[in-house]
Amino acid sequence: MTRVGHWAGNKTFPGTSGRTAQVTNPATGAVTREVALADVADSRLVIEAAADAFPAWRDTSLARRVAVVFRFRELLNQRKNELAEIITSEHGKVLSDALGEVTRGQEVVEFACGIPHLLKGGFSENASTEVDVHSVRQPLGVVGIIAPFNFPAMVPMWFFPVAIAAGNTVVLKPSEKDPSAALWLAELWAEAGLPPGVFNVLQGDKTAVDELLSHRSVKAVSFVGSTPIAQYVYATGTANGKRVQALGGAKNHAVVLPDADLDQAADAMVNAGFGSAGERCMAISAVVAVGDVADELVAKIAERARNIRTGDGTQGCDMGPLVTAAHRDRVASYIDRAEQDGASLVVDGREVRAEGGRDGFWLGPTLLDHVTTGMSCYTDEIFGPVLSVLRAESYDDALELINSNPYGNGTAIFTNDGGAARRFQNEVEVGMVGINVPIPVPMAYYSFGGWKSSLFGDTHAHGTEGVHFFTRGKVVTTRWRAPSQGGLNLGFPQSV
């Protein structure tokens, strides 16, 4: 059995804990690898490798740092198909989706290649008589990244390119469900010329997470995952004096107004609801049909959902399996409960005939109609291929429904009315908004992040907010020539 280990000092090591977890191929159900689960000693070894590497990397010139990041970008571009295959083998998403994940992550690498411009400070000559003032932004030190299973490459790449380019050293803790992508990225960094200890991988579970949140050498933590864990990461990390950005769960709504192009809307709902088997924090899980469009819209979504090929992600199917058997069973339980609560089951994914191994973790596209806000299929983040349709009488009712939801990650509106769209983008209480765009994931030079219970901390991922998260400001006041007047003066300094 292949062992997936840790990475520190530009080499892998198995760890000393003796604890492991199984890694499966979701399309077959077969156990393909085992991953080491760090104990405290393993965690400290990796963190200390990053701490030891920080002073030299901090003092490396911007030109040299950018050269390494650019080389990493070139290698990633040449070999991203390899990474996509690793993701599919452990997560289950289809190859085209895995390749899209890598490509979107690469955009942040490209953004980080411009770090010299993004780190420029300000300068004021003669702010006071013969006194100059300038500002700089400097790296923090060791930063931890705790990544989720659903995007084992893209989510870490939201953070580590900017962190490394800015002069920090990184400890990445990937999900134990699909850990191999992180090691592949570590090897690529080493090939690109990144010095030992600048990028490290710590495999594990809560033990590893807690050490990242408490170790004094770790200065900041970036997290993406469920809201309860995001709350824990934020509370624990900040209590230990760390800067924390913790991106939590989501319940993303798409409002379909009566004037919308229903074929376009139906295509968008299917793509955004069932892509990656719904295991996306930006997936549309709640469709809000306004006015009298619901029946026609539901029929169009159902027609498309029934034609989706569910199966092995390497065989040209449209949608792959869920990541584990336990998660598949959890998602299926929400379908059971929705029926009991009175929702109309239009398309039942439990009956899917998948094109893959008989022991794969299969659940097909599921469409629920006449869902109400009190049903668990609406209140909970299911994180699977389950699309719920709610009905609203008016735009105002739809807006109130979204703004009353505790999550505020992403949302979308489908309409041909520019005035309605402009009003929606202004009034909706959500961090990322799409207008006739179902998954409004921003480009790398804009920030990614939600509002309300979808984000803990005040800084979003990547973009200029990411640069500010991974750096801190310093202001330097300089005088080289002694003032003409001498003598003691114990008064507070004044600018003259």
C-alpha positions as CSV (number, residue, x, y, z in Angstrom):
1,M,0.0,0.0,0.0
2,T,1.4,3.4,-1.0
3,R,2.0,5.7,1.9
4,V,1.3,9.4,1.4
5,G,3.7,11.2,3.8
6,H,4.6,14.7,4.9
7,W,6.9,17.1,3.2
8,A,9.6,19.3,4.8
9,G,13.0,20.5,3.7
10,N,12.1,19.6,0.1
11,K,11.7,15.9,0.9
12,T,9.0,13.6,2.0
13,F,9.0,11.6,5.3
14,P,6.6,9.1,6.8
15,G,6.2,10.6,10.3
16,T,6.5,8.9,13.6
17,S,2.9,8.7,14.8
18,G,2.0,5.4,13.2
19,R,-1.5,6.6,12.6
20,T,-2.9,6.5,9.1
21,A,-6.1,6.9,7.2
22,Q,-7.3,5.2,4.0
23,V,-7.5,7.0,0.7
24,T,-10.1,5.6,-1.8
25,N,-10.9,5.9,-5.4
26,P,-14.5,7.1,-5.2
27,A,-15.4,5.6,-8.6
28,T,-14.5,2.1,-7.5
29,G,-14.6,2.2,-3.8
30,A,-11.1,0.6,-3.7
31,V,-8.6,1.7,-1.1
32,T,-5.6,2.9,-3.2
33,R,-3.3,4.6,-0.6
34,E,-2.9,5.3,3.1
35,V,-2.0,8.8,4.4
36,A,0.0,9.5,7.4
37,L,-1.7,11.3,10.2
38,A,0.6,13.6,12.1
39,D,1.1,13.6,15.9
40,V,2.3,16.7,17.7
41,A,6.0,15.8,17.1
42,D,5.5,15.5,13.3
43,S,3.5,18.7,13.3
44,R,6.3,20.6,15.1
45,L,9.0,19.2,12.9
46,V,7.2,20.6,9.8
47,I,6.4,23.9,11.4
48,E,9.9,24.3,12.6
49,A,11.3,23.6,9.1
50,A,9.2,26.5,7.8
51,A,10.3,28.7,10.7
52,D,14.0,28.0,10.0
53,A,13.6,28.8,6.3
54,F,11.8,32.1,6.9
55,P,14.6,34.6,7.5
56,A,16.5,33.7,4.3
57,W,13.4,33.6,2.2
58,R,12.2,37.0,3.7
59,D,15.6,38.5,2.7
60,T,15.6,37.0,-0.8
61,S,15.1,39.8,-3.4
62,L,11.8,40.3,-5.0
63,A,13.3,39.6,-8.4
64,R,14.5,36.1,-7.3
65,R,11.3,35.3,-5.5
66,V,9.3,36.2,-8.6
67,A,11.6,34.1,-10.8
68,V,10.8,31.0,-8.7
69,V,7.1,31.7,-8.8
70,F,7.2,32.2,-12.5
71,R,9.1,29.0,-13.0
72,F,6.5,27.2,-10.9
73,R,3.8,28.7,-13.1
74,E,5.5,27.4,-16.3
75,L,5.9,23.9,-14.9
76,L,2.3,23.8,-13.7
77,N,1.1,24.9,-17.1
78,Q,3.1,22.1,-18.8
79,R,2.1,19.3,-16.4
80,K,-1.3,20.3,-15.1
81,N,-2.9,17.2,-16.7
82,E,-0.9,15.1,-14.3
83,L,-2.4,17.0,-11.3
84,A,-5.9,16.7,-12.7
85,E,-5.5,12.9,-12.9
86,I,-4.4,12.8,-9.3
87,I,-7.4,14.9,-8.2
88,T,-9.9,12.7,-10.1
89,S,-8.4,9.5,-8.7
90,E,-8.9,10.7,-5.1
91,H,-11.8,13.1,-5.2
92,G,-13.8,11.6,-8.0
93,K,-14.7,14.7,-10.0
94,V,-14.5,14.3,-13.8
95,L,-11.2,15.1,-15.5
96,S,-12.4,18.2,-17.3
97,D,-13.6,19.6,-14.0
98,A,-10.3,18.7,-12.3
99,L,-8.4,20.4,-15.1
100,G,-10.6,23.5,-14.7
101,E,-9.8,23.5,-11.0
102,V,-6.1,23.5,-11.7
103,T,-6.4,26.2,-14.3
104,R,-8.4,28.5,-12.0
105,G,-5.7,28.0,-9.3
106,Q,-3.0,28.8,-11.8
107,E,-4.6,32.3,-12.3
108,V,-3.6,33.1,-8.7
109,V,0.0,31.9,-9.4
110,E,0.0,34.3,-12.4
111,F,-1.4,37.1,-10.1
112,A,1.4,36.5,-7.6
113,C,4.0,37.0,-10.4
114,G,3.1,40.7,-10.1
115,I,4.0,40.9,-6.4
116,P,6.7,43.6,-6.7
117,H,4.0,46.1,-7.8
118,L,1.6,44.9,-5.2
119,L,4.2,45.3,-2.4
120,K,5.1,48.9,-3.3
121,G,4.9,51.3,-0.3
122,G,4.5,55.0,-0.2
123,F,7.1,57.8,0.3
124,S,6.7,61.3,1.5
125,E,9.8,63.5,1.2
126,N,10.3,66.3,3.7
127,A,7.1,65.4,5.7
128,S,8.6,67.5,8.4
129,T,11.7,69.7,7.9
130,E,14.4,67.4,6.5
131,V,12.4,64.4,7.7
132,D,11.2,61.7,5.2
133,V,8.5,59.1,5.9
134,H,8.0,55.9,3.9
135,S,5.9,52.7,4.3
136,V,6.7,49.1,3.5
137,R,4.8,45.8,3.7
138,Q,6.7,42.9,5.1
139,P,5.9,39.2,5.3
140,L,4.5,37.7,8.5
141,G,6.6,34.5,8.9
142,V,5.1,31.0,8.9
143,V,1.6,30.8,7.6
144,G,-0.7,27.8,7.8
145,I,-3.2,26.7,5.1
146,I,-6.0,24.2,6.0
147,A,-7.6,23.0,2.8
148,P,-10.9,21.2,2.1
149,F,-11.4,18.0,0.2
150,N,-13.5,19.5,-2.6
151,F,-10.7,21.5,-4.2
152,P,-7.3,19.9,-3.2
153,A,-5.4,22.1,-5.7
154,M,-7.4,25.3,-6.4
155,V,-8.1,26.3,-2.8
156,P,-4.5,26.0,-1.6
157,M,-3.5,27.9,-4.7
158,W,-5.8,30.7,-3.5
159,F,-3.3,31.3,-0.7
160,F,0.2,29.9,-1.1
161,P,1.3,31.7,-4.3
162,V,0.7,35.1,-2.8
163,A,2.0,34.0,0.6
164,I,5.3,32.7,-0.9
165,A,5.8,35.6,-3.3
166,A,5.3,38.0,-0.4
167,G,8.2,36.3,1.5
168,N,6.4,34.0,3.9
169,T,7.0,30.3,4.4
170,V,4.0,27.9,4.2
171,V,2.7,24.8,5.9
172,L,-0.2,23.3,3.9
173,K,-2.5,20.8,5.7
174,P,-4.6,19.1,3.0
175,S,-7.7,17.0,3.5
176,E,-6.9,13.4,4.5
177,K,-9.5,12.4,1.9
178,D,-7.4,13.5,-1.1
179,P,-3.9,14.2,0.1
180,S,-1.7,13.4,-2.9
181,A,-2.2,16.7,-4.8
182,A,-0.4,18.6,-2.1
183,L,2.7,16.4,-2.4
184,W,2.7,16.8,-6.2
185,L,2.6,20.6,-5.7
186,A,5.5,20.4,-3.2
187,E,7.6,18.5,-5.7
188,L,6.8,21.0,-8.4
189,W,7.9,23.8,-6.1
190,A,11.2,22.1,-5.4
191,E,11.7,21.6,-9.2
192,A,11.0,25.3,-9.7
193,G,13.9,26.1,-7.3
194,L,12.1,27.0,-4.1
195,P,14.5,26.7,-1.2
196,P,13.9,23.9,1.3
197,G,11.4,24.7,4.0
198,V,9.6,27.5,2.2
199,F,6.7,25.2,1.1
200,N,5.8,22.3,3.4
201,V,3.0,19.7,3.7
202,L,1.6,18.4,7.0
203,Q,-0.8,15.5,6.6
204,G,-3.2,14.8,9.3
205,D,-6.5,15.5,11.1
206,K,-7.4,17.6,14.1
207,T,-4.1,17.0,15.9
208,A,-2.3,18.7,13.0
209,V,-4.9,21.5,12.8
210,D,-4.6,22.3,16.5
211,E,-0.9,22.5,16.4
212,L,-1.1,25.0,13.5
213,L,-3.6,27.0,15.5
214,S,-1.5,27.1,18.7
215,H,2.2,26.9,17.7
216,R,3.9,30.2,18.4
217,S,5.9,30.2,15.1
218,V,2.7,30.2,13.0
219,K,1.6,33.8,12.4
220,A,-1.5,33.4,10.3
221,V,-3.9,30.7,9.2
222,S,-6.1,30.5,6.1
223,F,-9.0,28.0,6.2
224,V,-11.8,26.8,3.9
225,G,-14.4,24.3,5.1
226,S,-17.7,24.0,6.9
227,T,-19.0,26.8,9.1
228,P,-18.8,25.0,12.4
229,I,-15.1,24.2,11.8
230,A,-14.5,27.7,10.4
231,Q,-15.8,29.1,13.7
232,Y,-13.5,26.8,15.7
233,V,-10.5,27.7,13.6
234,Y,-11.2,31.4,13.9
235,A,-11.8,31.3,17.7
236,T,-8.9,29.1,18.4
237,G,-6.4,30.8,16.1
238,T,-7.2,34.4,17.2
239,A,-7.2,33.3,20.9
240,N,-3.6,32.3,20.2
241,G,-2.8,35.7,18.7
242,K,-2.9,34.6,15.0
243,R,-4.3,36.4,12.0
244,V,-7.1,34.2,10.7
245,Q,-9.3,34.1,7.5
246,A,-11.7,31.2,7.9
247,L,-14.1,30.7,4.9
248,G,-17.1,28.7,6.0
249,G,-20.2,27.0,4.4
250,A,-22.7,28.2,2.0
251,K,-26.3,28.0,0.8
252,N,-26.2,29.6,-2.6
253,H,-29.4,30.8,-4.1
254,A,-30.2,31.6,-7.7
255,V,-33.2,33.9,-8.3
256,V,-35.0,33.4,-11.6
257,L,-37.3,36.3,-12.5
258,P,-40.3,36.0,-14.9
259,D,-38.5,37.8,-17.7
260,A,-35.5,35.5,-17.7
261,D,-34.4,33.2,-20.6
262,L,-35.6,30.0,-19.0
263,D,-33.4,27.8,-21.2
264,Q,-30.4,29.7,-20.2
265,A,-31.4,29.6,-16.6
266,A,-32.1,25.8,-16.7
267,D,-28.7,25.1,-18.2
268,A,-27.1,27.3,-15.5
269,M,-29.0,25.6,-12.7
270,V,-27.9,22.1,-13.9
271,N,-24.3,23.1,-14.5
272,A,-24.0,25.0,-11.2
273,G,-26.0,22.5,-9.1
274,F,-24.6,19.2,-10.3
275,G,-21.0,20.0,-11.4
276,S,-18.5,18.2,-9.3
277,A,-21.5,16.3,-7.8
278,G,-22.5,19.5,-6.0
279,E,-19.3,19.4,-3.8
280,R,-18.6,23.0,-4.3
281,C,-18.9,25.9,-1.9
282,M,-20.1,28.0,-4.8
283,A,-22.6,25.4,-6.1
284,I,-26.2,26.6,-6.6
285,S,-28.3,24.5,-4.2
286,A,-31.5,26.6,-3.9
287,V,-33.4,27.9,-7.0
288,V,-35.9,30.7,-6.2
289,A,-38.5,30.8,-8.9
290,V,-40.4,34.1,-8.9
291,G,-44.0,34.4,-10.1
292,D,-45.4,31.9,-12.5
293,V,-42.2,30.5,-14.0
294,A,-41.6,27.6,-11.6
295,D,-43.5,24.8,-13.4
296,E,-41.8,25.5,-16.7
297,L,-38.4,26.0,-15.2
298,V,-38.6,22.8,-13.1
299,A,-39.6,20.9,-16.2
300,K,-36.6,22.2,-18.1
301,I,-34.2,21.5,-15.3
302,A,-35.6,17.9,-14.9
303,E,-35.2,17.2,-18.6
304,R,-31.6,18.2,-18.5
305,A,-30.8,16.5,-15.2
306,R,-32.1,13.1,-16.5
307,N,-29.7,13.3,-19.4
308,I,-26.6,13.7,-17.2
309,R,-24.2,10.8,-17.4
310,T,-23.0,9.8,-13.9
311,G,-19.9,7.7,-13.7
312,D,-16.2,7.3,-13.6
313,G,-14.5,10.7,-14.1
314,T,-11.9,9.2,-16.4
315,Q,-14.4,7.8,-18.8
316,G,-16.0,11.0,-20.3
317,C,-19.0,11.1,-18.0
318,D,-20.6,14.4,-17.0
319,M,-20.7,13.9,-13.2
320,G,-18.6,11.7,-10.9
321,P,-19.2,10.0,-7.6
322,L,-19.2,11.6,-4.1
323,V,-15.9,11.6,-2.2
324,T,-16.7,8.9,0.3
325,A,-19.4,6.3,1.0
326,A,-20.2,8.0,4.3
327,H,-20.7,11.4,2.5
328,R,-22.9,9.7,-0.2
329,D,-25.1,8.2,2.5
330,R,-25.4,11.5,4.3
331,V,-26.5,13.3,1.2
332,A,-29.0,10.5,0.4
333,S,-30.5,10.9,3.9
334,Y,-31.4,14.5,3.0
335,I,-33.4,13.2,0.1
336,D,-35.2,10.7,2.4
337,R,-36.0,13.5,4.8
338,A,-37.2,15.9,2.1
339,E,-39.8,13.4,0.9
340,Q,-41.0,12.9,4.5
341,D,-41.2,16.7,4.9
342,G,-43.4,17.1,1.9
343,A,-41.1,18.2,-0.9
344,S,-41.9,16.9,-4.4
345,L,-39.2,14.5,-5.7
346,V,-38.9,15.3,-9.4
347,V,-35.6,13.5,-10.2
348,D,-34.4,10.9,-7.7
349,G,-30.6,10.5,-7.7
350,R,-30.8,7.4,-5.5
351,E,-31.9,5.5,-8.6
352,V,-29.0,6.4,-10.8
353,R,-27.4,3.8,-13.0
354,A,-23.8,4.9,-12.9
355,E,-21.2,4.1,-15.5
356,G,-18.5,2.9,-13.1
357,G,-17.6,0.4,-10.4
358,R,-20.4,-1.3,-8.6
359,D,-18.8,-0.2,-5.3
360,G,-18.4,3.4,-6.3
361,F,-19.9,6.2,-4.2
362,W,-22.7,7.0,-6.6
363,L,-25.6,9.4,-6.2
364,G,-27.2,11.0,-9.3
365,P,-28.6,14.4,-9.8
366,T,-31.6,15.1,-7.6
367,L,-34.3,17.7,-8.1
368,L,-36.7,18.7,-5.3
369,D,-39.7,21.0,-5.9
370,H,-42.0,22.9,-3.5
371,V,-39.2,23.1,-0.9
372,T,-39.9,25.4,2.0
373,T,-37.5,27.2,4.3
374,G,-38.2,24.9,7.3
375,M,-37.0,21.8,5.5
376,S,-33.6,20.4,6.4
377,C,-32.8,20.1,2.6
378,Y,-32.9,23.9,2.6
379,T,-31.5,24.8,6.0
380,D,-28.4,22.6,5.9
381,E,-25.5,22.7,3.5
382,I,-25.9,19.3,1.9
383,F,-22.8,19.5,-0.3
384,G,-24.1,17.0,-2.9
385,P,-26.0,16.9,-6.2
386,V,-29.3,18.0,-4.7
387,L,-31.1,21.0,-6.2
388,S,-34.0,22.5,-4.3
389,V,-36.7,24.7,-5.9
390,L,-38.5,27.3,-3.7
391,R,-41.3,29.5,-5.0
392,A,-41.6,33.2,-4.3
393,E,-44.4,35.5,-5.4
394,S,-42.3,38.6,-6.0
395,Y,-38.7,39.9,-6.3
396,D,-39.0,41.4,-2.8
397,D,-40.0,38.0,-1.4
398,A,-37.0,36.3,-3.1
399,L,-34.6,39.0,-1.8
400,E,-35.9,38.6,1.8
401,L,-35.5,34.9,1.6
402,I,-31.8,35.2,0.6
403,N,-31.0,38.0,3.1
404,S,-32.7,36.0,5.9
405,N,-30.4,33.0,5.3
406,P,-27.5,32.7,7.7
407,Y,-25.0,32.1,4.9
408,G,-23.8,34.8,2.4
409,N,-21.3,33.2,0.2
410,G,-22.5,33.4,-3.5
411,T,-25.7,34.2,-5.2
412,A,-27.0,34.8,-8.8
413,I,-30.0,36.4,-10.5
414,F,-31.3,35.5,-13.9
415,T,-33.1,38.3,-15.7
416,N,-33.2,40.5,-18.8
417,D,-34.1,43.5,-16.7
418,G,-31.0,45.7,-16.0
419,G,-32.8,47.7,-13.4
420,A,-33.8,44.6,-11.4
421,A,-30.2,43.2,-11.7
422,R,-28.7,46.5,-10.5
423,R,-31.1,46.6,-7.6
424,F,-30.3,43.0,-6.7
425,Q,-26.5,43.5,-6.7
426,N,-27.0,46.5,-4.4
427,E,-29.5,45.0,-2.0
428,V,-28.5,41.4,-1.6
429,E,-26.4,40.6,1.5
430,V,-23.9,38.2,-0.1
431,G,-20.2,38.5,-0.8
432,M,-20.2,37.3,-4.5
433,V,-23.0,38.1,-6.9
434,G,-23.6,36.7,-10.4
435,I,-25.9,38.4,-13.0
436,N,-26.9,35.6,-15.4
437,V,-23.7,33.9,-14.2
438,P,-24.4,30.9,-11.9
439,I,-21.0,30.5,-10.2
440,P,-19.6,34.0,-9.7
441,V,-16.1,33.0,-8.7
442,P,-14.0,36.2,-9.1
443,M,-10.8,36.4,-11.1
444,A,-7.6,36.2,-9.1
445,Y,-7.2,40.0,-9.0
446,Y,-10.5,40.3,-7.2
447,S,-11.1,38.9,-3.8
448,F,-13.0,35.6,-3.0
449,G,-15.1,35.4,0.1
450,G,-18.6,35.6,1.6
451,W,-20.5,37.5,4.2
452,K,-22.3,36.4,7.4
453,S,-21.6,32.8,8.5
454,S,-19.7,32.1,5.3
455,L,-16.6,34.1,6.5
456,F,-14.9,34.5,9.9
457,G,-12.4,37.3,9.8
458,D,-12.4,40.5,7.8
459,T,-10.1,39.5,4.9
460,H,-11.1,37.6,1.8
461,A,-8.9,35.3,-0.3
462,H,-6.5,36.3,-3.1
463,G,-6.5,39.7,-4.9
464,T,-5.2,42.7,-3.0
465,E,-6.9,41.6,0.2
466,G,-4.8,38.4,0.0
467,V,-1.6,40.5,-0.3
468,H,-2.6,42.5,2.7
469,F,-3.5,39.4,4.7
470,F,0.0,37.8,4.1
471,T,1.9,41.1,4.9
472,R,1.9,43.7,7.6
473,G,2.6,47.4,7.3
474,K,5.6,49.3,8.7
475,V,6.2,53.0,8.6
476,V,9.8,54.4,8.8
477,T,10.6,58.0,9.7
478,T,14.1,59.1,8.6
479,R,16.3,62.1,9.3
480,W,19.9,62.2,8.3
481,R,20.8,65.8,9.0
482,A,20.7,67.1,12.6
483,P,18.2,70.0,13.2
484,S,19.8,73.5,13.4
485,Q,18.4,74.1,16.8
486,G,19.9,71.9,19.5
487,G,19.2,71.3,23.2
488,L,16.7,69.3,25.2
489,N,13.0,69.3,24.4
490,L,10.8,66.8,26.2
491,G,7.6,67.9,24.4
492,F,5.9,65.6,22.0
493,P,7.5,65.8,18.5
494,Q,5.7,68.1,16.1
495,S,5.8,68.4,12.4
496,V,7.1,71.8,11.3
